[in-house]
Amino acid sequence: MICQNQDQKRDQNILSEETNTKSNIDSYITNRESTLLSKCIADVAANGPTLYYHNFNHAIKTRDQARYYAITENIPSSDYFILDTASIMHDRFCVPGKAGQNELDTANYVRNFLPSIGYSIDETEKIAKLIEVTDVTKEPKNILEKIIKDSDTANLGTDEFFEACEKLYLETKKYLNPNLTKIQWYQGTLHFMSMHRYYTATALKNAIPKKETNMISLKKKIDKMLEII
């Protein structure tokens, strides 16, 4: 009961922090920046991927998670706009099976799109570089890169993990491998999680414990499925 109460208190504290994040960030976003962000959101909503997992909802969740980390990692408020834009646009192009190329295609897209709607060349290049580092093979070199990396894979360390896992399975099965079995997917996911790492101090403290719990639960699912085979 004590552990349960502590978990509930922790979850309530995190929820409270996340609730306050949007207002904290918005207070530093200028009218110009707000207008430009709205154009980016409209572009992703109208023209971004509409897959089971990679879709507009994922873009907004990544943005919201990045905002949370922006506050907890105490980055300069002058970087909020850059991080917001990169998070919203990071999966503008997402073709299943083209990891690595998707990030390059999206970065090249924003290098043309963002200046056309009013972003400066300097702003655009910073955003493009952040998008490129969301490639799972890339290592982040600064705090903004660490934040967007952690935000993109935040679900691994949350209660939303299994829901996201199911959506990614359906996405992969439909577009890449129709013969993919659930146990093959779970085994591949468990391997990915074992290789995956978080980078920000916030994620290292808050996300890793839940990620480890999710891995244990996933391993139990795999073992149970193997017993049936």
PAKOLTI-334435 format. One record per residue (C-alpha): residue number from 1; y, x, z. Coordinates in Angstrom, 3 decimals, always signed. Example, Ala and Ser with C-alpha at 12.3 -4.5 7.8 and 13.67 -1.06 7.14 Angstrom:
BEGIN
<drengu><n>1</n><north>-4.500</north><east>+12.300</east><up>+7.800</up></drengu>
<drengu><n>2</n><north>-1.060</north><east>+13.670</east><up>+7.140</up></drengu>
This chain:
BEGIN
<drengu><n>1</n><north>+0.000</north><east>+0.000</east><up>+0.000</up></drengu>
<drengu><n>2</n><north>+2.366</north><east>+2.868</east><up>+0.804</up></drengu>
<drengu><n>3</n><north>+1.670</north><east>+4.492</east><up>-2.567</up></drengu>
<drengu><n>4</n><north>+2.177</north><east>+1.163</east><up>-4.334</up></drengu>
<drengu><n>5</n><north>+5.502</north><east>+0.613</east><up>-2.599</up></drengu>
<drengu><n>6</n><north>+6.609</north><east>+4.124</east><up>-3.500</up></drengu>
<drengu><n>7</n><north>+5.675</north><east>+3.536</east><up>-7.150</up></drengu>
<drengu><n>8</n><north>+7.553</north><east>+0.236</east><up>-7.164</up></drengu>
<drengu><n>9</n><north>+10.599</north><east>+1.866</east><up>-5.622</up></drengu>
<drengu><n>10</n><north>+10.468</north><east>+4.696</east><up>-8.168</up></drengu>
<drengu><n>11</n><north>+10.182</north><east>+2.209</east><up>-11.060</up></drengu>
<drengu><n>12</n><north>+13.097</north><east>+0.186</east><up>-9.676</up></drengu>
<drengu><n>13</n><north>+15.215</north><east>+3.329</east><up>-9.393</up></drengu>
<drengu><n>14</n><north>+14.404</north><east>+4.360</east><up>-12.967</up></drengu>
<drengu><n>15</n><north>+15.162</north><east>+0.848</east><up>-14.239</up></drengu>
<drengu><n>16</n><north>+18.490</north><east>+0.902</east><up>-12.386</up></drengu>
<drengu><n>17</n><north>+19.364</north><east>+4.261</east><up>-13.925</up></drengu>
<drengu><n>18</n><north>+18.475</north><east>+3.035</east><up>-17.413</up></drengu>
<drengu><n>19</n><north>+20.502</north><east>-0.139</east><up>-16.940</up></drengu>
<drengu><n>20</n><north>+23.558</north><east>+1.925</east><up>-16.067</up></drengu>
<drengu><n>21</n><north>+23.056</north><east>+4.381</east><up>-18.920</up></drengu>
<drengu><n>22</n><north>+24.318</north><east>+2.177</east><up>-21.749</up></drengu>
<drengu><n>23</n><north>+27.625</north><east>+1.416</east><up>-20.049</up></drengu>
<drengu><n>24</n><north>+28.044</north><east>+5.068</east><up>-19.048</up></drengu>
<drengu><n>25</n><north>+27.532</north><east>+6.277</east><up>-22.634</up></drengu>
<drengu><n>26</n><north>+29.558</north><east>+3.496</east><up>-24.264</up></drengu>
<drengu><n>27</n><north>+32.579</north><east>+4.347</east><up>-22.131</up></drengu>
<drengu><n>28</n><north>+32.765</north><east>+7.725</east><up>-23.887</up></drengu>
<drengu><n>29</n><north>+32.173</north><east>+6.464</east><up>-27.445</up></drengu>
<drengu><n>30</n><north>+35.439</north><east>+6.125</east><up>-29.382</up></drengu>
<drengu><n>31</n><north>+36.249</north><east>+3.196</east><up>-31.666</up></drengu>
<drengu><n>32</n><north>+35.680</north><east>+5.420</east><up>-34.705</up></drengu>
<drengu><n>33</n><north>+32.317</north><east>+6.569</east><up>-33.400</up></drengu>
<drengu><n>34</n><north>+31.264</north><east>+3.022</east><up>-32.515</up></drengu>
<drengu><n>35</n><north>+32.080</north><east>+1.859</east><up>-36.039</up></drengu>
<drengu><n>36</n><north>+30.082</north><east>+4.698</east><up>-37.581</up></drengu>
<drengu><n>37</n><north>+27.116</north><east>+4.104</east><up>-35.282</up></drengu>
<drengu><n>38</n><north>+27.116</north><east>+0.439</east><up>-36.267</up></drengu>
<drengu><n>39</n><north>+26.851</north><east>+1.480</east><up>-39.915</up></drengu>
<drengu><n>40</n><north>+23.901</north><east>+3.734</east><up>-39.106</up></drengu>
<drengu><n>41</n><north>+22.154</north><east>+0.967</east><up>-37.189</up></drengu>
<drengu><n>42</n><north>+22.721</north><east>-1.420</east><up>-40.097</up></drengu>
<drengu><n>43</n><north>+21.294</north><east>+1.128</east><up>-42.548</up></drengu>
<drengu><n>44</n><north>+18.124</north><east>+1.684</east><up>-40.519</up></drengu>
<drengu><n>45</n><north>+17.697</north><east>-2.048</east><up>-39.888</up></drengu>
<drengu><n>46</n><north>+17.998</north><east>-2.859</east><up>-43.592</up></drengu>
<drengu><n>47</n><north>+16.354</north><east>+0.158</east><up>-45.214</up></drengu>
<drengu><n>48</n><north>+14.318</north><east>+2.026</east><up>-42.600</up></drengu>
<drengu><n>49</n><north>+10.533</north><east>+1.889</east><up>-42.201</up></drengu>
<drengu><n>50</n><north>+8.896</north><east>-1.400</east><up>-41.238</up></drengu>
<drengu><n>51</n><north>+5.537</north><east>-0.089</east><up>-40.068</up></drengu>
<drengu><n>52</n><north>+3.544</north><east>-1.176</east><up>-37.021</up></drengu>
<drengu><n>53</n><north>+5.075</north><east>+1.568</east><up>-34.856</up></drengu>
<drengu><n>54</n><north>+7.648</north><east>+3.380</east><up>-36.932</up></drengu>
<drengu><n>55</n><north>+10.281</north><east>+0.713</east><up>-37.367</up></drengu>
<drengu><n>56</n><north>+13.724</north><east>-0.351</east><up>-36.225</up></drengu>
<drengu><n>57</n><north>+12.507</north><east>-1.064</east><up>-32.700</up></drengu>
<drengu><n>58</n><north>+11.259</north><east>+2.524</east><up>-32.353</up></drengu>
<drengu><n>59</n><north>+14.619</north><east>+3.841</east><up>-33.538</up></drengu>
<drengu><n>60</n><north>+16.477</north><east>+1.848</east><up>-30.890</up></drengu>
<drengu><n>61</n><north>+13.999</north><east>+2.791</east><up>-28.158</up></drengu>
<drengu><n>62</n><north>+14.409</north><east>+6.452</east><up>-29.060</up></drengu>
<drengu><n>63</n><north>+18.202</north><east>+6.051</east><up>-28.934</up></drengu>
<drengu><n>64</n><north>+18.049</north><east>+4.369</east><up>-25.541</up></drengu>
<drengu><n>65</n><north>+15.709</north><east>+7.037</east><up>-24.143</up></drengu>
<drengu><n>66</n><north>+17.965</north><east>+9.785</east><up>-25.479</up></drengu>
<drengu><n>67</n><north>+20.930</north><east>+8.152</east><up>-23.769</up></drengu>
<drengu><n>68</n><north>+19.028</north><east>+8.152</east><up>-20.492</up></drengu>
<drengu><n>69</n><north>+18.255</north><east>+11.849</east><up>-20.842</up></drengu>
<drengu><n>70</n><north>+21.843</north><east>+12.555</east><up>-21.876</up></drengu>
<drengu><n>71</n><north>+22.958</north><east>+11.300</east><up>-18.472</up></drengu>
<drengu><n>72</n><north>+20.210</north><east>+12.856</east><up>-16.363</up></drengu>
<drengu><n>73</n><north>+20.476</north><east>+16.215</east><up>-18.145</up></drengu>
<drengu><n>74</n><north>+24.271</north><east>+16.212</east><up>-17.750</up></drengu>
<drengu><n>75</n><north>+25.097</north><east>+17.063</east><up>-21.354</up></drengu>
<drengu><n>76</n><north>+28.796</north><east>+17.068</east><up>-22.357</up></drengu>
<drengu><n>77</n><north>+30.071</north><east>+13.612</east><up>-23.275</up></drengu>
<drengu><n>78</n><north>+31.295</north><east>+15.087</east><up>-26.558</up></drengu>
<drengu><n>79</n><north>+27.627</north><east>+15.317</east><up>-27.624</up></drengu>
<drengu><n>80</n><north>+26.801</north><east>+11.645</east><up>-26.998</up></drengu>
<drengu><n>81</n><north>+27.868</north><east>+10.562</east><up>-30.486</up></drengu>
<drengu><n>82</n><north>+25.815</north><east>+13.262</east><up>-32.204</up></drengu>
<drengu><n>83</n><north>+22.721</north><east>+12.477</east><up>-30.132</up></drengu>
<drengu><n>84</n><north>+23.111</north><east>+8.727</east><up>-30.633</up></drengu>
<drengu><n>85</n><north>+23.288</north><east>+9.108</east><up>-34.396</up></drengu>
<drengu><n>86</n><north>+20.361</north><east>+11.520</east><up>-34.655</up></drengu>
<drengu><n>87</n><north>+18.182</north><east>+9.280</east><up>-32.490</up></drengu>
<drengu><n>88</n><north>+18.951</north><east>+6.178</east><up>-34.528</up></drengu>
<drengu><n>89</n><north>+18.425</north><east>+7.919</east><up>-37.881</up></drengu>
<drengu><n>90</n><north>+15.525</north><east>+10.241</east><up>-37.019</up></drengu>
<drengu><n>91</n><north>+12.807</north><east>+8.204</east><up>-38.792</up></drengu>
<drengu><n>92</n><north>+14.924</north><east>+6.836</east><up>-41.640</up></drengu>
<drengu><n>93</n><north>+12.199</north><east>+8.065</east><up>-43.974</up></drengu>
<drengu><n>94</n><north>+8.695</north><east>+7.718</east><up>-42.581</up></drengu>
<drengu><n>95</n><north>+5.715</north><east>+7.783</east><up>-44.925</up></drengu>
<drengu><n>96</n><north>+2.368</north><east>+7.886</east><up>-43.078</up></drengu>
<drengu><n>97</n><north>+0.599</north><east>+11.197</east><up>-43.620</up></drengu>
<drengu><n>98</n><north>+3.757</north><east>+13.127</east><up>-44.488</up></drengu>
<drengu><n>99</n><north>+4.659</north><east>+14.558</east><up>-41.087</up></drengu>
<drengu><n>100</n><north>+7.072</north><east>+17.417</east><up>-41.570</up></drengu>
<drengu><n>101</n><north>+8.174</north><east>+16.187</east><up>-44.972</up></drengu>
<drengu><n>102</n><north>+9.495</north><east>+12.969</east><up>-43.449</up></drengu>
<drengu><n>103</n><north>+11.831</north><east>+14.903</east><up>-41.172</up></drengu>
<drengu><n>104</n><north>+13.104</north><east>+17.027</east><up>-44.066</up></drengu>
<drengu><n>105</n><north>+13.606</north><east>+13.975</east><up>-46.266</up></drengu>
<drengu><n>106</n><north>+15.499</north><east>+12.180</east><up>-43.500</up></drengu>
<drengu><n>107</n><north>+17.656</north><east>+15.241</east><up>-42.769</up></drengu>
<drengu><n>108</n><north>+18.514</north><east>+15.554</east><up>-46.461</up></drengu>
<drengu><n>109</n><north>+19.284</north><east>+11.853</east><up>-46.616</up></drengu>
<drengu><n>110</n><north>+21.745</north><east>+11.967</east><up>-43.715</up></drengu>
<drengu><n>111</n><north>+23.451</north><east>+15.006</east><up>-45.256</up></drengu>
<drengu><n>112</n><north>+24.471</north><east>+12.697</east><up>-48.094</up></drengu>
<drengu><n>113</n><north>+24.732</north><east>+9.349</east><up>-46.329</up></drengu>
<drengu><n>114</n><north>+26.725</north><east>+10.259</east><up>-43.222</up></drengu>
<drengu><n>115</n><north>+29.705</north><east>+11.901</east><up>-44.977</up></drengu>
<drengu><n>116</n><north>+29.851</north><east>+8.892</east><up>-47.309</up></drengu>
<drengu><n>117</n><north>+30.557</north><east>+6.577</east><up>-44.372</up></drengu>
<drengu><n>118</n><north>+33.012</north><east>+8.855</east><up>-42.551</up></drengu>
<drengu><n>119</n><north>+31.144</north><east>+11.580</east><up>-40.659</up></drengu>
<drengu><n>120</n><north>+32.534</north><east>+15.095</east><up>-40.849</up></drengu>
<drengu><n>121</n><north>+30.461</north><east>+17.876</east><up>-42.401</up></drengu>
<drengu><n>122</n><north>+30.148</north><east>+19.552</east><up>-38.998</up></drengu>
<drengu><n>123</n><north>+28.943</north><east>+16.341</east><up>-37.340</up></drengu>
<drengu><n>124</n><north>+26.508</north><east>+15.712</east><up>-40.169</up></drengu>
<drengu><n>125</n><north>+24.913</north><east>+19.143</east><up>-40.000</up></drengu>
<drengu><n>126</n><north>+24.432</north><east>+18.937</east><up>-36.236</up></drengu>
<drengu><n>127</n><north>+22.708</north><east>+15.582</east><up>-36.671</up></drengu>
<drengu><n>128</n><north>+20.515</north><east>+16.830</east><up>-39.526</up></drengu>
<drengu><n>129</n><north>+19.353</north><east>+19.792</east><up>-37.434</up></drengu>
<drengu><n>130</n><north>+18.390</north><east>+17.480</east><up>-34.566</up></drengu>
<drengu><n>131</n><north>+16.395</north><east>+15.292</east><up>-36.926</up></drengu>
<drengu><n>132</n><north>+14.549</north><east>+18.301</east><up>-38.347</up></drengu>
<drengu><n>133</n><north>+13.350</north><east>+19.351</east><up>-34.888</up></drengu>
<drengu><n>134</n><north>+11.572</north><east>+16.011</east><up>-34.368</up></drengu>
<drengu><n>135</n><north>+8.839</north><east>+17.521</east><up>-36.553</up></drengu>
<drengu><n>136</n><north>+5.964</north><east>+17.926</east><up>-34.074</up></drengu>
<drengu><n>137</n><north>+5.462</north><east>+21.543</east><up>-35.166</up></drengu>
<drengu><n>138</n><north>+9.034</north><east>+22.567</east><up>-34.290</up></drengu>
<drengu><n>139</n><north>+10.091</north><east>+23.988</east><up>-30.927</up></drengu>
<drengu><n>140</n><north>+13.484</north><east>+22.932</east><up>-29.526</up></drengu>
<drengu><n>141</n><north>+16.056</north><east>+25.660</east><up>-28.939</up></drengu>
<drengu><n>142</n><north>+18.784</north><east>+23.834</east><up>-26.991</up></drengu>
<drengu><n>143</n><north>+19.208</north><east>+20.863</east><up>-24.683</up></drengu>
<drengu><n>144</n><north>+20.042</north><east>+18.347</east><up>-27.429</up></drengu>
<drengu><n>145</n><north>+16.917</north><east>+19.346</east><up>-29.330</up></drengu>
<drengu><n>146</n><north>+14.866</north><east>+19.058</east><up>-26.142</up></drengu>
<drengu><n>147</n><north>+16.263</north><east>+15.594</east><up>-25.494</up></drengu>
<drengu><n>148</n><north>+15.499</north><east>+14.185</east><up>-28.931</up></drengu>
<drengu><n>149</n><north>+11.992</north><east>+15.694</east><up>-28.877</up></drengu>
<drengu><n>150</n><north>+11.238</north><east>+14.140</east><up>-25.495</up></drengu>
<drengu><n>151</n><north>+12.787</north><east>+10.820</east><up>-26.488</up></drengu>
<drengu><n>152</n><north>+10.693</north><east>+10.554</east><up>-29.643</up></drengu>
<drengu><n>153</n><north>+7.431</north><east>+10.891</east><up>-27.684</up></drengu>
<drengu><n>154</n><north>+8.580</north><east>+9.208</east><up>-24.477</up></drengu>
<drengu><n>155</n><north>+5.880</north><east>+6.514</east><up>-24.651</up></drengu>
<drengu><n>156</n><north>+3.174</north><east>+9.074</east><up>-23.808</up></drengu>
<drengu><n>157</n><north>+4.514</north><east>+9.103</east><up>-20.268</up></drengu>
<drengu><n>158</n><north>+5.220</north><east>+5.407</east><up>-19.777</up></drengu>
<drengu><n>159</n><north>+3.438</north><east>+2.096</east><up>-19.267</up></drengu>
<drengu><n>160</n><north>+4.029</north><east>+1.407</east><up>-22.969</up></drengu>
<drengu><n>161</n><north>+1.585</north><east>+4.121</east><up>-24.020</up></drengu>
<drengu><n>162</n><north>-1.428</north><east>+1.969</east><up>-24.857</up></drengu>
<drengu><n>163</n><north>+0.672</north><east>-0.573</east><up>-26.750</up></drengu>
<drengu><n>164</n><north>+2.183</north><east>+2.237</east><up>-28.810</up></drengu>
<drengu><n>165</n><north>-1.249</north><east>+3.813</east><up>-29.259</up></drengu>
<drengu><n>166</n><north>-2.620</north><east>+0.574</east><up>-30.709</up></drengu>
<drengu><n>167</n><north>+0.307</north><east>+0.221</east><up>-33.127</up></drengu>
<drengu><n>168</n><north>-0.102</north><east>+3.791</east><up>-34.338</up></drengu>
<drengu><n>169</n><north>-3.820</north><east>+3.208</east><up>-34.802</up></drengu>
<drengu><n>170</n><north>-3.185</north><east>+0.138</east><up>-36.974</up></drengu>
<drengu><n>171</n><north>-0.543</north><east>+2.059</east><up>-38.925</up></drengu>
<drengu><n>172</n><north>-2.844</north><east>+5.016</east><up>-39.562</up></drengu>
<drengu><n>173</n><north>-5.835</north><east>+2.836</east><up>-40.427</up></drengu>
<drengu><n>174</n><north>-3.896</north><east>+0.733</east><up>-42.913</up></drengu>
<drengu><n>175</n><north>-2.003</north><east>+3.474</east><up>-44.725</up></drengu>
<drengu><n>176</n><north>-4.129</north><east>+6.613</east><up>-44.338</up></drengu>
<drengu><n>177</n><north>-7.739</north><east>+6.047</east><up>-43.331</up></drengu>
<drengu><n>178</n><north>-9.291</north><east>+2.573</east><up>-43.641</up></drengu>
<drengu><n>179</n><north>-12.514</north><east>+3.905</east><up>-42.125</up></drengu>
<drengu><n>180</n><north>-10.860</north><east>+5.231</east><up>-38.977</up></drengu>
<drengu><n>181</n><north>-12.672</north><east>+3.990</east><up>-35.888</up></drengu>
<drengu><n>182</n><north>-11.040</north><east>+3.267</east><up>-32.563</up></drengu>
<drengu><n>183</n><north>-13.021</north><east>+5.986</east><up>-30.796</up></drengu>
<drengu><n>184</n><north>-11.995</north><east>+8.549</east><up>-33.431</up></drengu>
<drengu><n>185</n><north>-8.387</north><east>+7.521</east><up>-32.919</up></drengu>
<drengu><n>186</n><north>-8.633</north><east>+7.746</east><up>-29.152</up></drengu>
<drengu><n>187</n><north>-10.238</north><east>+11.183</east><up>-29.349</up></drengu>
<drengu><n>188</n><north>-7.536</north><east>+12.419</east><up>-31.711</up></drengu>
<drengu><n>189</n><north>-4.820</north><east>+10.963</east><up>-29.504</up></drengu>
<drengu><n>190</n><north>-6.271</north><east>+12.602</east><up>-26.403</up></drengu>
<drengu><n>191</n><north>-6.291</north><east>+15.945</east><up>-28.205</up></drengu>
<drengu><n>192</n><north>-2.687</north><east>+15.441</east><up>-29.296</up></drengu>
<drengu><n>193</n><north>-1.644</north><east>+14.609</east><up>-25.729</up></drengu>
<drengu><n>194</n><north>-3.372</north><east>+17.733</east><up>-24.418</up></drengu>
<drengu><n>195</n><north>-1.341</north><east>+19.860</east><up>-26.854</up></drengu>
<drengu><n>196</n><north>+1.902</north><east>+17.925</east><up>-26.426</up></drengu>
<drengu><n>197</n><north>+4.590</north><east>+19.074</east><up>-24.029</up></drengu>
<drengu><n>198</n><north>+7.850</north><east>+17.774</east><up>-22.635</up></drengu>
<drengu><n>199</n><north>+10.922</north><east>+19.982</east><up>-22.403</up></drengu>
<drengu><n>200</n><north>+13.726</north><east>+18.391</east><up>-20.382</up></drengu>
<drengu><n>201</n><north>+13.794</north><east>+18.676</east><up>-16.615</up></drengu>
<drengu><n>202</n><north>+13.855</north><east>+14.877</east><up>-16.389</up></drengu>
<drengu><n>203</n><north>+10.723</north><east>+14.408</east><up>-18.475</up></drengu>
<drengu><n>204</n><north>+8.921</north><east>+17.243</east><up>-16.711</up></drengu>
<drengu><n>205</n><north>+9.554</north><east>+15.466</east><up>-13.423</up></drengu>
<drengu><n>206</n><north>+9.184</north><east>+11.810</east><up>-14.389</up></drengu>
<drengu><n>207</n><north>+7.068</north><east>+11.573</east><up>-17.540</up></drengu>
<drengu><n>208</n><north>+4.303</north><east>+14.108</east><up>-16.969</up></drengu>
<drengu><n>209</n><north>+2.662</north><east>+12.330</east><up>-13.985</up></drengu>
<drengu><n>210</n><north>+2.384</north><east>+9.085</east><up>-15.971</up></drengu>
<drengu><n>211</n><north>+1.261</north><east>+10.963</east><up>-19.071</up></drengu>
<drengu><n>212</n><north>-1.562</north><east>+12.535</east><up>-17.064</up></drengu>
<drengu><n>213</n><north>-2.543</north><east>+9.109</east><up>-15.732</up></drengu>
<drengu><n>214</n><north>-2.574</north><east>+7.746</east><up>-19.286</up></drengu>
<drengu><n>215</n><north>-4.786</north><east>+10.612</east><up>-20.397</up></drengu>
<drengu><n>216</n><north>-7.263</north><east>+9.882</east><up>-17.619</up></drengu>
<drengu><n>217</n><north>-7.340</north><east>+6.198</east><up>-18.584</up></drengu>
<drengu><n>218</n><north>-7.791</north><east>+7.096</east><up>-22.240</up></drengu>
<drengu><n>219</n><north>-10.642</north><east>+9.468</east><up>-21.410</up></drengu>
<drengu><n>220</n><north>-12.360</north><east>+6.669</east><up>-19.465</up></drengu>
<drengu><n>221</n><north>-12.037</north><east>+4.381</east><up>-22.481</up></drengu>
<drengu><n>222</n><north>-13.618</north><east>+7.044</east><up>-24.676</up></drengu>
<drengu><n>223</n><north>-16.470</north><east>+7.651</east><up>-22.250</up></drengu>
<drengu><n>224</n><north>-17.172</north><east>+3.931</east><up>-21.993</up></drengu>
<drengu><n>225</n><north>-17.240</north><east>+3.581</east><up>-25.774</up></drengu>
<drengu><n>226</n><north>-19.607</north><east>+6.552</east><up>-26.065</up></drengu>
<drengu><n>227</n><north>-22.008</north><east>+4.895</east><up>-23.641</up></drengu>
<drengu><n>228</n><north>-22.286</north><east>+1.921</east><up>-25.972</up></drengu>
<drengu><n>229</n><north>-22.956</north><east>+4.009</east><up>-29.079</up></drengu>
